[in-house]
Amino acid sequence: MHGHADDQPDLRSFTAGPRRDHDAVVNGLTMTYSSGVVEGHVNRIKMIKRQMYGRANLDLLRKRIRLA
């Protein structure tokens, strides 16, 4: 059975990430608080930035983010 893992290097590479970050994965799955609110704000800012790409300068972008 050990030979099957050698046939799937992409799968082995994928599973290596969570193994390296084991503590972070466990904390993310067990802690009661989350960064959802922050992620929501980041998502909103990125959406505004995409809408205004090439249309306005940084000052106008900053004003729109503050008012949104």
N, CA, C and O atoms as a Tripos MOL2 file, in Angstrom:
@<TRIPOS>MOLECULE
protein
  272   271    68     0     0
PROTEIN
NO_CHARGES

@<TRIPOS>ATOM
      1 N           0.8080   -1.2030    0.0000 N.3       1 MET1
      2 CA          0.0000    0.0000    0.0000 C.3       1 MET1
      3 C           0.8500    1.2660    0.0000 C.2       1 MET1
      4 O           0.4020    2.3070   -0.4800 O.2       1 MET1
      5 N           2.0500    1.1920    0.5230 N.am      2 HIS2
      6 CA          2.8890    2.3890    0.6140 C.3       2 HIS2
      7 C           3.1910    2.9640   -0.7590 C.2       2 HIS2
      8 O           3.3950    4.1720   -0.8810 O.2       2 HIS2
      9 N           3.2250    2.1410   -1.7880 N.am      3 GLY3
     10 CA          3.5220    2.5780   -3.1340 C.3       3 GLY3
     11 C           2.4810    3.5170   -3.7190 C.2       3 GLY3
     12 O           2.7860    4.2790   -4.6360 O.2       3 GLY3
     13 N           1.2540    3.4760   -3.2040 N.am      4 HIS4
     14 CA          0.1960    4.3340   -3.7240 C.3       4 HIS4
     15 C           0.4860    5.8050   -3.4620 C.2       4 HIS4
     16 O           0.1650    6.6440   -4.3040 O.2       4 HIS4
     17 N           1.0720    6.1410   -2.3410 N.am      5 ALA5
     18 CA          1.3890    7.5320   -2.0270 C.3       5 ALA5
     19 C           2.4320    8.0760   -2.9960 C.2       5 ALA5
     20 O           2.4220    9.2610   -3.3290 O.2       5 ALA5
     21 N           3.3340    7.2030   -3.4460 N.am      6 ASP6
     22 CA          4.3490    7.6390   -4.3960 C.3       6 ASP6
     23 C           3.7500    7.9560   -5.7580 C.2       6 ASP6
     24 O           4.3280    8.7210   -6.5300 O.2       6 ASP6
     25 N           2.5940    7.3720   -6.0550 N.am      7 ASP7
     26 CA          1.9320    7.6020   -7.3350 C.3       7 ASP7
     27 C           1.1460    8.9190   -7.3500 C.2       7 ASP7
     28 O           0.6900    9.3450   -8.4110 O.2       7 ASP7
     29 N           0.9800    9.5670   -6.1960 N.am      8 GLN8
     30 CA          0.1580   10.7750   -6.1000 C.3       8 GLN8
     31 C           0.9340   11.9130   -5.4120 C.2       8 GLN8
     32 O           0.6040   12.3000   -4.2900 O.2       8 GLN8
     33 N           1.9530   12.4410   -6.0820 N.am      9 PRO9
     34 CA          2.7580   13.4940   -5.4410 C.3       9 PRO9
     35 C           1.9530   14.7550   -5.1330 C.2       9 PRO9
     36 O           2.2600   15.4550   -4.1680 O.2       9 PRO9
     37 N           0.9280   15.0590   -5.9330 N.am     10 ASP10
     38 CA          0.1110   16.2480   -5.6590 C.3      10 ASP10
     39 C          -0.6500   16.0950   -4.3520 C.2      10 ASP10
     40 O          -0.7600   17.0420   -3.5740 O.2      10 ASP10
     41 N          -1.1730   14.9050   -4.1150 N.am     11 LEU11
     42 CA         -1.9030   14.6510   -2.8770 C.3      11 LEU11
     43 C          -0.9570   14.7240   -1.6810 C.2      11 LEU11
     44 O          -1.3100   15.2840   -0.6420 O.2      11 LEU11
     45 N           0.2140   14.1730   -1.8200 N.am     12 ARG12
     46 CA          1.1980   14.2170   -0.7360 C.3      12 ARG12
     47 C           1.5950   15.6630   -0.4470 C.2      12 ARG12
     48 O           1.7300   16.0520    0.7130 O.2      12 ARG12
     49 N           1.7800   16.4510   -1.4940 N.am     13 SER13
     50 CA          2.1270   17.8580   -1.3280 C.3      13 SER13
     51 C           0.9960   18.6230   -0.6370 C.2      13 SER13
     52 O           1.2460   19.4690    0.2220 O.2      13 SER13
     53 N          -0.2470   18.3210   -1.0160 N.am     14 PHE14
     54 CA         -1.4030   18.9830   -0.4130 C.3      14 PHE14
     55 C          -1.5120   18.6700    1.0730 C.2      14 PHE14
     56 O          -1.7700   19.5680    1.8750 O.2      14 PHE14
     57 N          -1.3220   17.4290    1.4440 N.am     15 THR15
     58 CA         -1.4650   17.0460    2.8540 C.3      15 THR15
     59 C          -0.2870   17.5120    3.7000 C.2      15 THR15
     60 O          -0.3970   17.5600    4.9250 O.2      15 THR15
     61 N           0.8210   17.8520    3.0880 N.am     16 ALA16
     62 CA          1.9820   18.3260    3.8480 C.3      16 ALA16
     63 C           1.7190   19.6930    4.4630 C.2      16 ALA16
     64 O           2.2390   19.9960    5.5370 O.2      16 ALA16
     65 N           0.9130   20.5290    3.7960 N.am     17 GLY17
     66 CA          0.6220   21.8660    4.3200 C.3      17 GLY17
     67 C          -0.0540   21.8460    5.6780 C.2      17 GLY17
     68 O           0.4580   22.4510    6.6200 O.2      17 GLY17
     69 N          -1.2090   21.1560    5.8140 N.am     18 PRO18
     70 CA         -1.8460   21.0710    7.1330 C.3      18 PRO18
     71 C          -0.9750   20.4000    8.1880 C.2      18 PRO18
     72 O          -1.0660   20.7360    9.3690 O.2      18 PRO18
     73 N          -0.1330   19.4570    7.7760 N.am     19 ARG19
     74 CA          0.7670   18.8280    8.7570 C.3      19 ARG19
     75 C           1.7650   19.8410    9.2950 C.2      19 ARG19
     76 O           2.0560   19.8490   10.4910 O.2      19 ARG19
     77 N           2.2930   20.6960    8.4250 N.am     20 ARG20
     78 CA          3.2430   21.7320    8.8650 C.3      20 ARG20
     79 C           2.5600   22.7250    9.7960 C.2      20 ARG20
     80 O           3.1590   23.1950   10.7630 O.2      20 ARG20
     81 N           1.3030   23.0390    9.4980 N.am     21 ASP21
     82 CA          0.5610   24.0430   10.2590 C.3      21 ASP21
     83 C          -0.4210   23.3960   11.2270 C.2      21 ASP21
     84 O          -1.5040   23.9320   11.4610 O.2      21 ASP21
     85 N          -0.0580   22.2610   11.7840 N.am     22 HIS22
     86 CA         -0.9680   21.4890   12.6270 C.3      22 HIS22
     87 C          -1.5800   22.3280   13.7440 C.2      22 HIS22
     88 O          -2.7930   22.2800   13.9480 O.2      22 HIS22
     89 N          -0.7670   23.0990   14.4720 N.am     23 ASP23
     90 CA         -1.2960   23.9080   15.5760 C.3      23 ASP23
     91 C          -2.3100   24.9340   15.0810 C.2      23 ASP23
     92 O          -3.3470   25.1390   15.7120 O.2      23 ASP23
     93 N          -2.0150   25.5730   13.9660 N.am     24 ALA24
     94 CA         -2.9430   26.5650   13.4230 C.3      24 ALA24
     95 C          -4.2470   25.9130   12.9710 C.2      24 ALA24
     96 O          -5.3220   26.4780   13.1720 O.2      24 ALA24
     97 N          -4.1620   24.7380   12.3660 N.am     25 VAL25
     98 CA         -5.3640   24.0300   11.9220 C.3      25 VAL25
     99 C          -6.2240   23.6440   13.1220 C.2      25 VAL25
    100 O          -7.4380   23.8450   13.1070 O.2      25 VAL25
    101 N          -5.5980   23.0910   14.1600 N.am     26 VAL26
    102 CA         -6.3400   22.7050   15.3620 C.3      26 VAL26
    103 C          -6.9930   23.9310   15.9930 C.2      26 VAL26
    104 O          -8.1670   23.8800   16.3590 O.2      26 VAL26
    105 N          -6.2550   25.0280   16.1240 N.am     27 ASN27
    106 CA         -6.8210   26.2510   16.7010 C.3      27 ASN27
    107 C          -7.9840   26.7710   15.8720 C.2      27 ASN27
    108 O          -8.9990   27.1910   16.4270 O.2      27 ASN27
    109 N          -7.8520   26.7510   14.5600 N.am     28 GLY28
    110 CA         -8.9180   27.2370   13.6900 C.3      28 GLY28
    111 C         -10.1910   26.4130   13.8010 C.2      28 GLY28
    112 O         -11.2910   26.9350   13.6170 O.2      28 GLY28
    113 N         -10.0460   25.1490   14.0960 N.am     29 LEU29
    114 CA        -11.2160   24.2800   14.1930 C.3      29 LEU29
    115 C         -11.8120   24.2100   15.5970 C.2      29 LEU29
    116 O         -12.9560   23.7830   15.7580 O.2      29 LEU29
    117 N         -11.0620   24.6200   16.6080 N.am     30 THR30
    118 CA        -11.5460   24.4440   17.9770 C.3      30 THR30
    119 C         -11.8430   25.7390   18.7250 C.2      30 THR30
    120 O         -12.6320   25.7210   19.6690 O.2      30 THR30
    121 N         -11.2500   26.8450   18.3430 N.am     31 MET31
    122 CA        -11.4770   28.0940   19.0740 C.3      31 MET31
    123 C         -12.8390   28.6880   18.7370 C.2      31 MET31
    124 O         -13.3600   28.4930   17.6390 O.2      31 MET31
    125 N         -13.4020   29.4080   19.6890 N.am     32 THR32
    126 CA        -14.7600   29.9300   19.5250 C.3      32 THR32
    127 C         -14.8060   31.2480   18.7660 C.2      32 THR32
    128 O         -15.8590   31.6080   18.2390 O.2      32 THR32
    129 N         -13.7130   31.9680   18.6940 N.am     33 TYR33
    130 CA        -13.7450   33.2430   17.9730 C.3      33 TYR33
    131 C         -13.2010   33.0600   16.5590 C.2      33 TYR33
    132 O         -12.4980   32.0930   16.2640 O.2      33 TYR33
    133 N         -13.5460   34.0180   15.6900 N.am     34 SER34
    134 CA        -13.0840   33.9240   14.3160 C.3      34 SER34
    135 C         -12.7380   35.3160   13.7880 C.2      34 SER34
    136 O         -13.0290   36.3270   14.4280 O.2      34 SER34
    137 N         -12.1270   35.3500   12.6380 N.am     35 SER35
    138 CA        -11.7650   36.6120   12.0020 C.3      35 SER35
    139 C         -12.7650   36.9560   10.9010 C.2      35 SER35
    140 O         -12.4410   37.7040    9.9780 O.2      35 SER35
    141 N         -13.9700   36.4150   10.9940 N.am     36 GLY36
    142 CA        -14.9830   36.6130    9.9630 C.3      36 GLY36
    143 C         -15.3270   38.0620    9.7100 C.2      36 GLY36
    144 O         -15.5050   38.4620    8.5600 O.2      36 GLY36
    145 N         -15.4260   38.8640   10.7730 N.am     37 VAL37
    146 CA        -15.7670   40.2770   10.6140 C.3      37 VAL37
    147 C         -14.6590   41.0040    9.8520 C.2      37 VAL37
    148 O         -14.9340   41.7850    8.9410 O.2      37 VAL37
    149 N         -13.4280   40.7490   10.2230 N.am     38 VAL38
    150 CA        -12.2940   41.3690    9.5320 C.3      38 VAL38
    151 C         -12.2680   40.9470    8.0760 C.2      38 VAL38
    152 O         -12.0670   41.7780    7.1910 O.2      38 VAL38
    153 N         -12.4690   39.6630    7.8180 N.am     39 GLU39
    154 CA        -12.4790   39.1730    6.4420 C.3      39 GLU39
    155 C         -13.5950   39.8230    5.6350 C.2      39 GLU39
    156 O         -13.4260   40.0840    4.4440 O.2      39 GLU39
    157 N         -14.7200   40.0840    6.2640 N.am     40 GLY40
    158 CA        -15.8110   40.7680    5.5810 C.3      40 GLY40
    159 C         -15.4220   42.1700    5.1570 C.2      40 GLY40
    160 O         -15.7440   42.6040    4.0510 O.2      40 GLY40
    161 N         -14.7210   42.8840    6.0470 N.am     41 HIS41
    162 CA        -14.2660   44.2370    5.7010 C.3      41 HIS41
    163 C         -13.2400   44.2030    4.5780 C.2      41 HIS41
    164 O         -13.2800   45.0340    3.6710 O.2      41 HIS41
    165 N         -12.3270   43.2480    4.6380 N.am     42 VAL42
    166 CA        -11.3190   43.1180    3.5840 C.3      42 VAL42
    167 C         -11.9970   42.8290    2.2470 C.2      42 VAL42
    168 O         -11.6200   43.4000    1.2240 O.2      42 VAL42
    169 N         -12.9950   41.9460    2.2520 N.am     43 ASN43
    170 CA        -13.7230   41.6100    1.0400 C.3      43 ASN43
    171 C         -14.4280   42.8420    0.4720 C.2      43 ASN43
    172 O         -14.4090   43.0640   -0.7390 O.2      43 ASN43
    173 N         -15.0470   43.6420    1.3400 N.am     44 ARG44
    174 CA        -15.7430   44.8570    0.9120 C.3      44 ARG44
    175 C         -14.7670   45.8450    0.2860 C.2      44 ARG44
    176 O         -15.0570   46.4290   -0.7580 O.2      44 ARG44
    177 N         -13.6140   46.0360    0.9170 N.am     45 ILE45
    178 CA        -12.6120   46.9690    0.3920 C.3      45 ILE45
    179 C         -12.0910   46.4950   -0.9620 C.2      45 ILE45
    180 O         -11.9110   47.3000   -1.8750 O.2      45 ILE45
    181 N         -11.8500   45.2010   -1.0910 N.am     46 LYS46
    182 CA        -11.3770   44.6720   -2.3760 C.3      46 LYS46
    183 C         -12.4150   44.8700   -3.4750 C.2      46 LYS46
    184 O         -12.0650   45.1740   -4.6150 O.2      46 LYS46
    185 N         -13.6950   44.6980   -3.1360 N.am     47 MET47
    186 CA        -14.7490   44.8850   -4.1220 C.3      47 MET47
    187 C         -14.7700   46.3480   -4.6000 C.2      47 MET47
    188 O         -14.8570   46.6090   -5.8000 O.2      47 MET47
    189 N         -14.6910   47.2870   -3.6650 N.am     48 ILE48
    190 CA        -14.6780   48.7070   -4.0310 C.3      48 ILE48
    191 C         -13.4600   49.0140   -4.8870 C.2      48 ILE48
    192 O         -13.5560   49.7390   -5.8770 O.2      48 ILE48
    193 N         -12.3210   48.4660   -4.5070 N.am     49 LYS49
    194 CA        -11.0870   48.7000   -5.2590 C.3      49 LYS49
    195 C         -11.2190   48.1850   -6.6930 C.2      49 LYS49
    196 O         -10.7850   48.8470   -7.6350 O.2      49 LYS49
    197 N         -11.8250   46.9890   -6.8570 N.am     50 ARG50
    198 CA        -12.0310   46.4500   -8.2080 C.3      50 ARG50
    199 C         -12.9690   47.3320   -9.0170 C.2      50 ARG50
    200 O         -12.7360   47.5580  -10.2050 O.2      50 ARG50
    201 N         -14.0330   47.8360   -8.3850 N.am     51 GLN51
    202 CA        -14.9930   48.6830   -9.0930 C.3      51 GLN51
    203 C         -14.3550   49.9850   -9.5640 C.2      51 GLN51
    204 O         -14.7350   50.5220  -10.6050 O.2      51 GLN51
    205 N         -13.3960   50.4910   -8.8090 N.am     52 MET52
    206 CA        -12.8140   51.7940   -9.1130 C.3      52 MET52
    207 C         -11.4880   51.6980   -9.8760 C.2      52 MET52
    208 O         -10.8660   52.7220  -10.1600 O.2      52 MET52
    209 N         -11.0570   50.4970  -10.2050 N.am     53 TYR53
    210 CA         -9.7650   50.3310  -10.8650 C.3      53 TYR53
    211 C          -9.6820   51.1700  -12.1370 C.2      53 TYR53
    212 O         -10.5300   51.0500  -13.0210 O.2      53 TYR53
    213 N          -8.6700   52.0100  -12.2260 N.am     54 GLY54
    214 CA         -8.4370   52.8290  -13.4010 C.3      54 GLY54
    215 C          -9.3580   54.0280  -13.5480 C.2      54 GLY54
    216 O          -9.2770   54.7410  -14.5480 O.2      54 GLY54
    217 N         -10.2290   54.2670  -12.5810 N.am     55 ARG55
    218 CA        -11.2030   55.3460  -12.7050 C.3      55 ARG55
    219 C         -10.9250   56.5220  -11.7870 C.2      55 ARG55
    220 O         -11.3460   57.6420  -12.0790 O.2      55 ARG55
    221 N         -10.2360   56.2970  -10.7010 N.am     56 ALA56
    222 CA        -10.0770   57.3700   -9.7230 C.3      56 ALA56
    223 C          -8.7310   57.2330   -9.0210 C.2      56 ALA56
    224 O          -8.0620   56.2030   -9.1080 O.2      56 ALA56
    225 N          -8.3550   58.3030   -8.3230 N.am     57 ASN57
    226 CA         -7.0910   58.2690   -7.6120 C.3      57 ASN57
    227 C          -7.2770   57.7210   -6.1960 C.2      57 ASN57
    228 O          -8.3930   57.4020   -5.7870 O.2      57 ASN57
    229 N          -6.1900   57.6180   -5.4680 N.am     58 LEU58
    230 CA         -6.2080   57.0250   -4.1390 C.3      58 LEU58
    231 C          -7.0580   57.8250   -3.1550 C.2      58 LEU58
    232 O          -7.6890   57.2410   -2.2740 O.2      58 LEU58
    233 N          -7.0830   59.1520   -3.2900 N.am     59 ASP59
    234 CA         -7.8900   59.9770   -2.3700 C.3      59 ASP59
    235 C          -9.3760   59.6430   -2.4880 C.2      59 ASP59
    236 O         -10.0640   59.5180   -1.4750 O.2      59 ASP59
    237 N          -9.8710   59.5000   -3.7070 N.am     60 LEU60
    238 CA        -11.2750   59.1650   -3.9020 C.3      60 LEU60
    239 C         -11.5800   57.7500   -3.4150 C.2      60 LEU60
    240 O         -12.6370   57.5040   -2.8340 O.2      60 LEU60
    241 N         -10.6630   56.8320   -3.6490 N.am     61 LEU61
    242 CA        -10.8340   55.4620   -3.1530 C.3      61 LEU61
    243 C         -10.9280   55.4620   -1.6240 C.2      61 LEU61
    244 O         -11.7850   54.7890   -1.0520 O.2      61 LEU61
    245 N         -10.0600   56.2080   -0.9760 N.am     62 ARG62
    246 CA        -10.0610   56.2950    0.4860 C.3      62 ARG62
    247 C         -11.4000   56.8530    0.9970 C.2      62 ARG62
    248 O         -11.9490   56.3450    1.9750 O.2      62 ARG62
    249 N         -11.9220   57.8970    0.3370 N.am     63 LYS63
    250 CA        -13.2090   58.4760    0.7500 C.3      63 LYS63
    251 C         -14.3430   57.4750    0.5790 C.2      63 LYS63
    252 O         -15.2160   57.3640    1.4400 O.2      63 LYS63
    253 N         -14.3270   56.7470   -0.5330 N.am     64 ARG64
    254 CA        -15.3970   55.7900   -0.7850 C.3      64 ARG64
    255 C         -15.3770   54.6450    0.2200 C.2      64 ARG64
    256 O         -16.4310   54.1700    0.6450 O.2      64 ARG64
    257 N         -14.1890   54.2040    0.5970 N.am     65 ILE65
    258 CA        -14.0770   53.1330    1.5840 C.3      65 ILE65
    259 C         -14.6130   53.5930    2.9330 C.2      65 ILE65
    260 O         -15.3050   52.8380    3.6160 O.2      65 ILE65
    261 N         -14.3030   54.8120    3.3160 N.am     66 ARG66
    262 CA        -14.7820   55.3450    4.6020 C.3      66 ARG66
    263 C         -16.2940   55.5250    4.6200 C.2      66 ARG66
    264 O         -16.9220   55.3580    5.6650 O.2      66 ARG66
    265 N         -16.8850   55.8650    3.4780 N.am     67 LEU67
    266 CA        -18.3380   56.1180    3.4350 C.3      67 LEU67
    267 C         -19.1420   54.8410    3.2430 C.2      67 LEU67
    268 O         -20.3230   54.7940    3.5890 O.2      67 LEU67
    269 N         -18.5240   53.8210    2.7010 N.am     68 ALA68
    270 CA        -19.2620   52.5790    2.4060 C.3      68 ALA68
    271 C         -19.5460   51.7870    3.6630 C.2      68 ALA68
    272 O         -20.1560   50.7200    3.5950 O.2      68 ALA68
@<TRIPOS>BOND
     1     1     2 1
     2     2     3 1
     3     3     4 2
     4     3     5 am
     5     5     6 1
     6     6     7 1
     7     7     8 2
     8     7     9 am
     9     9    10 1
    10    10    11 1
    11    11    12 2
    12    11    13 am
    13    13    14 1
    14    14    15 1
    15    15    16 2
    16    15    17 am
    17    17    18 1
    18    18    19 1
    19    19    20 2
    20    19    21 am
    21    21    22 1
    22    22    23 1
    23    23    24 2
    24    23    25 am
    25    25    26 1
    26    26    27 1
    27    27    28 2
    28    27    29 am
    29    29    30 1
    30    30    31 1
    31    31    32 2
    32    31    33 am
    33    33    34 1
    34    34    35 1
    35    35    36 2
    36    35    37 am
    37    37    38 1
    38    38    39 1
    39    39    40 2
    40    39    41 am
    41    41    42 1
    42    42    43 1
    43    43    44 2
    44    43    45 am
    45    45    46 1
    46    46    47 1
    47    47    48 2
    48    47    49 am
    49    49    50 1
    50    50    51 1
    51    51    52 2
    52    51    53 am
    53    53    54 1
    54    54    55 1
    55    55    56 2
    56    55    57 am
    57    57    58 1
    58    58    59 1
    59    59    60 2
    60    59    61 am
    61    61    62 1
    62    62    63 1
    63    63    64 2
    64    63    65 am
    65    65    66 1
    66    66    67 1
    67    67    68 2
    68    67    69 am
    69    69    70 1
    70    70    71 1
    71    71    72 2
    72    71    73 am
    73    73    74 1
    74    74    75 1
    75    75    76 2
    76    75    77 am
    77    77    78 1
    78    78    79 1
    79    79    80 2
    80    79    81 am
    81    81    82 1
    82    82    83 1
    83    83    84 2
    84    83    85 am
    85    85    86 1
    86    86    87 1
    87    87    88 2
    88    87    89 am
    89    89    90 1
    90    90    91 1
    91    91    92 2
    92    91    93 am
    93    93    94 1
    94    94    95 1
    95    95    96 2
    96    95    97 am
    97    97    98 1
    98    98    99 1
    99    99   100 2
   100    99   101 am
   101   101   102 1
   102   102   103 1
   103   103   104 2
   104   103   105 am
   105   105   106 1
   106   106   107 1
   107   107   108 2
   108   107   109 am
   109   109   110 1
   110   110   111 1
   111   111   112 2
   112   111   113 am
   113   113   114 1
   114   114   115 1
   115   115   116 2
   116   115   117 am
   117   117   118 1
   118   118   119 1
   119   119   120 2
   120   119   121 am
   121   121   122 1
   122   122   123 1
   123   123   124 2
   124   123   125 am
   125   125   126 1
   126   126   127 1
   127   127   128 2
   128   127   129 am
   129   129   130 1
   130   130   131 1
   131   131   132 2
   132   131   133 am
   133   133   134 1
   134   134   135 1
   135   135   136 2
   136   135   137 am
   137   137   138 1
   138   138   139 1
   139   139   140 2
   140   139   141 am
   141   141   142 1
   142   142   143 1
   143   143   144 2
   144   143   145 am
   145   145   146 1
   146   146   147 1
   147   147   148 2
   148   147   149 am
   149   149   150 1
   150   150   151 1
   151   151   152 2
   152   151   153 am
   153   153   154 1
   154   154   155 1
   155   155   156 2
   156   155   157 am
   157   157   158 1
   158   158   159 1
   159   159   160 2
   160   159   161 am
   161   161   162 1
   162   162   163 1
   163   163   164 2
   164   163   165 am
   165   165   166 1
   166   166   167 1
   167   167   168 2
   168   167   169 am
   169   169   170 1
   170   170   171 1
   171   171   172 2
   172   171   173 am
   173   173   174 1
   174   174   175 1
   175   175   176 2
   176   175   177 am
   177   177   178 1
   178   178   179 1
   179   179   180 2
   180   179   181 am
   181   181   182 1
   182   182   183 1
   183   183   184 2
   184   183   185 am
   185   185   186 1
   186   186   187 1
   187   187   188 2
   188   187   189 am
   189   189   190 1
   190   190   191 1
   191   191   192 2
   192   191   193 am
   193   193   194 1
   194   194   195 1
   195   195   196 2
   196   195   197 am
   197   197   198 1
   198   198   199 1
   199   199   200 2
   200   199   201 am
   201   201   202 1
   202   202   203 1
   203   203   204 2
   204   203   205 am
   205   205   206 1
   206   206   207 1
   207   207   208 2
   208   207   209 am
   209   209   210 1
   210   210   211 1
   211   211   212 2
   212   211   213 am
   213   213   214 1
   214   214   215 1
   215   215   216 2
   216   215   217 am
   217   217   218 1
   218   218   219 1
   219   219   220 2
   220   219   221 am
   221   221   222 1
   222   222   223 1
   223   223   224 2
   224   223   225 am
   225   225   226 1
   226   226   227 1
   227   227   228 2
   228   227   229 am
   229   229   230 1
   230   230   231 1
   231   231   232 2
   232   231   233 am
   233   233   234 1
   234   234   235 1
   235   235   236 2
   236   235   237 am
   237   237   238 1
   238   238   239 1
   239   239   240 2
   240   239   241 am
   241   241   242 1
   242   242   243 1
   243   243   244 2
   244   243   245 am
   245   245   246 1
   246   246   247 1
   247   247   248 2
   248   247   249 am
   249   249   250 1
   250   250   251 1
   251   251   252 2
   252   251   253 am
   253   253   254 1
   254   254   255 1
   255   255   256 2
   256   255   257 am
   257   257   258 1
   258   258   259 1
   259   259   260 2
   260   259   261 am
   261   261   262 1
   262   262   263 1
   263   263   264 2
   264   263   265 am
   265   265   266 1
   266   266   267 1
   267   267   268 2
   268   267   269 am
   269   269   270 1
   270   270   271 1
   271   271   272 2
@<TRIPOS>SUBSTRUCTURE
     1 MET1         2 RESIDUE 1 A MET
     2 HIS2         6 RESIDUE 1 A HIS
     3 GLY3        10 RESIDUE 1 A GLY
     4 HIS4        14 RESIDUE 1 A HIS
     5 ALA5        18 RESIDUE 1 A ALA
     6 ASP6        22 RESIDUE 1 A ASP
     7 ASP7        26 RESIDUE 1 A ASP
     8 GLN8        30 RESIDUE 1 A GLN
     9 PRO9        34 RESIDUE 1 A PRO
    10 ASP10       38 RESIDUE 1 A ASP
    11 LEU11       42 RESIDUE 1 A LEU
    12 ARG12       46 RESIDUE 1 A ARG
    13 SER13       50 RESIDUE 1 A SER
    14 PHE14       54 RESIDUE 1 A PHE
    15 THR15       58 RESIDUE 1 A THR
    16 ALA16       62 RESIDUE 1 A ALA
    17 GLY17       66 RESIDUE 1 A GLY
    18 PRO18       70 RESIDUE 1 A PRO
    19 ARG19       74 RESIDUE 1 A ARG
    20 ARG20       78 RESIDUE 1 A ARG
    21 ASP21       82 RESIDUE 1 A ASP
    22 HIS22       86 RESIDUE 1 A HIS
    23 ASP23       90 RESIDUE 1 A ASP
    24 ALA24       94 RESIDUE 1 A ALA
    25 VAL25       98 RESIDUE 1 A VAL
    26 VAL26      102 RESIDUE 1 A VAL
    27 ASN27      106 RESIDUE 1 A ASN
    28 GLY28      110 RESIDUE 1 A GLY
    29 LEU29      114 RESIDUE 1 A LEU
    30 THR30      118 RESIDUE 1 A THR
    31 MET31      122 RESIDUE 1 A MET
    32 THR32      126 RESIDUE 1 A THR
    33 TYR33      130 RESIDUE 1 A TYR
    34 SER34      134 RESIDUE 1 A SER
    35 SER35      138 RESIDUE 1 A SER
    36 GLY36      142 RESIDUE 1 A GLY
    37 VAL37      146 RESIDUE 1 A VAL
    38 VAL38      150 RESIDUE 1 A VAL
    39 GLU39      154 RESIDUE 1 A GLU
    40 GLY40      158 RESIDUE 1 A GLY
    41 HIS41      162 RESIDUE 1 A HIS
    42 VAL42      166 RESIDUE 1 A VAL
    43 ASN43      170 RESIDUE 1 A ASN
    44 ARG44      174 RESIDUE 1 A ARG
    45 ILE45      178 RESIDUE 1 A ILE
    46 LYS46      182 RESIDUE 1 A LYS
    47 MET47      186 RESIDUE 1 A MET
    48 ILE48      190 RESIDUE 1 A ILE
    49 LYS49      194 RESIDUE 1 A LYS
    50 ARG50      198 RESIDUE 1 A ARG
    51 GLN51      202 RESIDUE 1 A GLN
    52 MET52      206 RESIDUE 1 A MET
    53 TYR53      210 RESIDUE 1 A TYR
    54 GLY54      214 RESIDUE 1 A GLY
    55 ARG55      218 RESIDUE 1 A ARG
    56 ALA56      222 RESIDUE 1 A ALA
    57 ASN57      226 RESIDUE 1 A ASN
    58 LEU58      230 RESIDUE 1 A LEU
    59 ASP59      234 RESIDUE 1 A ASP
    60 LEU60      238 RESIDUE 1 A LEU
    61 LEU61      242 RESIDUE 1 A LEU
    62 ARG62      246 RESIDUE 1 A ARG
    63 LYS63      250 RESIDUE 1 A LYS
    64 ARG64      254 RESIDUE 1 A ARG
    65 ILE65      258 RESIDUE 1 A ILE
    66 ARG66      262 RESIDUE 1 A ARG
    67 LEU67      266 RESIDUE 1 A LEU
    68 ALA68      270 RESIDUE 1 A ALA
